[in-house]
Structure formats: structure tokens, C-alpha cells
């Protein structure tokens, strides 16, 4: 029993079904979501802080943008044959945000600040599904703060870089395979805030002609560490309480992977813009999930499970058409490879290859004020996995998400 409980404890933490590869959230700008989340090779407005700091130097106006998306996601599960057990998550609405501000110090030097949420979500399976000993509910939140400088070396070339300051928190709940005298199953909750982590985002933007532009950006890896997070237990029978001591703390680490992106932009005429991006996400940083407990839990101070994520590519294509001087119409699509290898699937990240399809529009209300709206549909491939290497829950998983969003920009 102790070894079984320990394996369950090592099955999940610090990850979330964020409807992108692994536990990543790609929702950094309403305009760019509408264009398939392309933007590395474009001047995207204030959101160049995220997509390519080098392009920020080519902005002609100061500006402030505030935006948010609503993630409506569902994950369906079917247990391996011969059973016919099924389950579906009851996830709450996720609300990733983006806030950007850019100010021109001189004609060539721009300063900016971005606040955005590139990782995290909530998955809620409930305490009645067959995999409840693996996961009941998980909440992960990260917030990045990015002060940025960008310099226009020539009319055609810009460079930029920003310091990324990352914070985060996690709450995990699951059922334990023990019962109190009333027959109520035990439970465990892990709750903690991560120490501040640091990284950077840098980019180069080059526009050799009026019609063509290219960009390269690199967002570095950041390691978030939880120290002395709280571990609490409920409904533990007296005979088993020694295995679940009150006041236990835990330490854990989550690597947020680096991303290298290359993008191009092409404007065949004044009304039409086409963009394409390719990103390589260094998921190999996520090798294992390890807990260090301040007291023995189920007889052990350490719990470790393999993850062994693979590096993957994301391919994006999008376009924008100016129907009028005020109205912009957008559409895009992308393909996101899963970093999760066979045998490593878990119920908190039942990941599979994803296809995203987006549409959006922008409307310039006045010389200074613009509204952008987007809608993104994500369809993950159905995936069956033994979960033999991850201490996960074997079975077949299928996930979809519907993500509307809106953003407001004020230029001055």
C-alpha cells in the first residue's frame, strides 16, 4: 500500500491542461491570435514586446493594450477495455491576460512593459472518476513581467531585449486509496507559491523592402521553484495517520522551456498581410517530476516520476485583410506537436498533437482607439496511452477548446 500511495503522489504537480503543447498557453495578443498567433516577423503593435522585441523599435506611436481570453475546455476520458468507464472534466473558465505599454524615449529608442500569462490553466476531473487517485483538480498560474528596450539601428533593422520576471502558484488535489471509519476516501492537497524566476526575451527584426520582413526571437528557459509548499490531508483513518503527518511541507521545481521562433511577413499590397512562424520549444528541460517532503509521506521523503518531454516544432500561418480603413479581417491556423512521448501521458496533461483554427477582426474607432476580437478553436487528436512510464492513468483521452478574446488599444 505504501508504494502504491507513493506512486500516486508522484503522478502530478505543476502542470495544467492549457490547450497548447505541454503546459504552455499561446494567447499573447488578440490581433495575433486572429492571425494564427503569428507575429515574429511583423511589427505587431505593443505586443511586439512578446513576439519580437526587436520589432518594437519600429512602432510609430506610443500605446497601451489590455486584453484577455476565455478558455472553455473539455477533456473526455475512456478507460482501457474491457471496461466501459468514461469521464469528462468540469473545467472552470480560464482567463489568461495580456497588458502591454510602449513609450518612445527617442525616435529610435523605445521602452516597454509587458504583463502576460504564458503557462497555466485549471483541470478539474472531480473525485468520482476512476482516475481520482491520480488527479482530482489542478490549478496552475504563472505571470510574466517583462520590461523591454528596443533600438532601431537603421530604418530596416531593429534589435530588442527584455528581462522576464516570473511568478507562479500551484494547487493540486487528489483522492487517496484509504478510507476513514465512515467509508469516506482520504484526500491530499498540495498548495504553494513559486519563488521569483528570471529569464529574458530577445529579438531581431529586419525589413529589407516595403513588402517583406523577417524576425527572430528567443525566449529563455525559466525554472520556477516551490519551497515549503503546504501539504494537507483529510479523512485519514487513525491507523494510517503516521504515513500522512500533519504539517508536512514540499519542495518542487517546474521548468518553463525556452522557445526559438523565426517568422516572416509579406504585404503584397497595402490591404493584405500574410505571416508565417516556426517555433522550436525546448521541452527536453522537463525530464522528471520530483517532490521533496519535509517529513516521510507513505514512508518516503522523495517521490519522483519520469516525464522526458521531447523538443517539438509549432508551425503557424495567418493573414490580415483591411476591408476598409477602419475594419481588419483576420484568419489563421497552426499545428502544435505534442512533447509527450508514448507511455508518459498523465491526466493533468493528456497531451496530443493539436490543430488550431482562428479568426478575428479589428476595428479602429478613432485615430487613437482600436478594438480587437478573436476566436480560437483547438482540437487535440484522440490519444490512447498505457501511461506505464509516468505513473499516470491509462486510457483514451480527447480534448477540445473554444477560446474567445477581446483587446483594447489606445495610441498616443
Secondary structure, DSSP 8 states (H G I E B T S, - for coil): -HHHHHHHHTT--S----SSSTTB-----HHHHHTTT--TTS--GGGHHHH-GGGGGG--S-EEEEEEEEEEEEEEEE--TT---EEE-----B--EEEEEEEESSSSEEEEEEEE--BEEEEE--SSSTTTTT-SEEEEEEEEEEEEEEEESSSSEEEEEEEEEEEEEEEEEEEEEEE-TTS-EEEEEEEEEB--EEEEEEEEEE-SSSSEEEEEEEE--EEEEEEEEEEEEES--GGGGGGB-TT-EEEEEEEE--EEEEEEEE-SSSSEEEEEEEEEE-GGG--EEEEEEEEEETTEEEEEEE-----EEEEEEEEEEESSSSEEEEEEEEEE-----TT--BTTB----EEEEEEEEEEE-SSSEEEEEEEEEEEE--EEE--TTTT---EEEEEEEEEEEEEEEEE-
